[in-house]
Amino acid sequence: MFTIDPNPTFTVVVMLPVPGAAPVPVRFRFRHMDGEAYLAMLAESAEKKEASAPFLARFVDGWEGENINAPYSLEALTKLVKNYPKASKAIFSAFEAELFGTLEKN
């Protein structure tokens, strides 16, 4: 049954890019937010000129599975995006696509 009250979190498999190798699927848990909260998050982050990891931590609630070798923490997320810069875009894109969908071409 569809409920108008969303679950506070949802999971999505994010394909984390690895230079010189195939992307690795990692299951991320994201915090749900409505459109107003999403826009406020973007504005506040831009105003603060937030780095990637603190920005992602606003909506990443964790990760899980055998395809990542560290438990989730801000420190681990910081290390992930420092060592794999393209991961930031992959994580944000997966969050945004799952929450708001993607526009289909006519």
N, C-alpha and C positions, 0 to 999 in steps of 0.2 A: 504494500500500500504506500502511496505517496504521502509524505507528511510535509506540511508547510514549515515545520520547525526542523532545520537541518541538524545532522550530527555535528558535533563541535570539531571533529577531525575527519579526514578522508585520506586514503592511501592511493598512491600512483607510482607506477614503475617509471623511473627516470633513467634514460640511457646516458650514462656519464661518459663523455668523450675521453679517450686515452690516446695521446699522440703515438702514431705508429702502430696502433692496434685497434681491434674492434671495440666499439663502445660496450660498456659493462652495465647490465640492468641492475639497478638498486631500488628497492621499495622504500619510498619516502612517505612519511605521514605529515600532512599539512593541516594547518588550522583553517577552518572555514571562516569566511568573512563576507559580509554583504558588500554591495557596490559602493556604498558611502564609506565604509571602513577601508575598503581597498584604495579608493581615491585619496582618503586622508593619509593612509600609510605611505602612498607614493609621494604625496606633497611633503609630509614631515621628513621622510628620508631624504628627499631632494634638498630641503631647507637645511638639514644637518650635514649634507654632503657625506652621507654615510658610506662607509666601505662595504664591500660585497657581503662579507660574513654577517655583520650585524643587521644588514638589510634582510638577508635571507632568513635570519633567525626570527624575524618578526612573524613569519608564517610557517617555517619548518618546525615541526613538532618532534621529529625524530626520523630515524631510518632503521631498517631491519633486514635481516637475511645474511646468507653466507657470502654474498658478493662484496661485502665491505668489511675491512679488518679492524674496525674500531667502533666502540659504542658512540652513540650520538652525544655531543656536547658542543658548546660554542667553540671550544678550543679545537675539537676535531673538525668542525665545519670550517673554521678559519684555515686550518692546515690543508683541507681538501681544496678550497678555492685558491689558496696560494700556490699549491703544487699543480693544480689543473685549472688554469684560468677560465677555460671554456665551460667548466662545470657550472659556473654561476648562471650563465645564460640558459643552459639545459635545465637547471632546477627551476628557475623562474618561469621559463616557457612552459614547462610541464604543469606547474601550479596554475598559471594563468589559463592555459588551455582547458584544464579539467574544471576549473571554477566557472569560467565564462564561455567556454567553447571556442571554436574557431569559425571564422566566416567562410562559407562555401562560395566558390565562384559559380556564376550563372552559366 
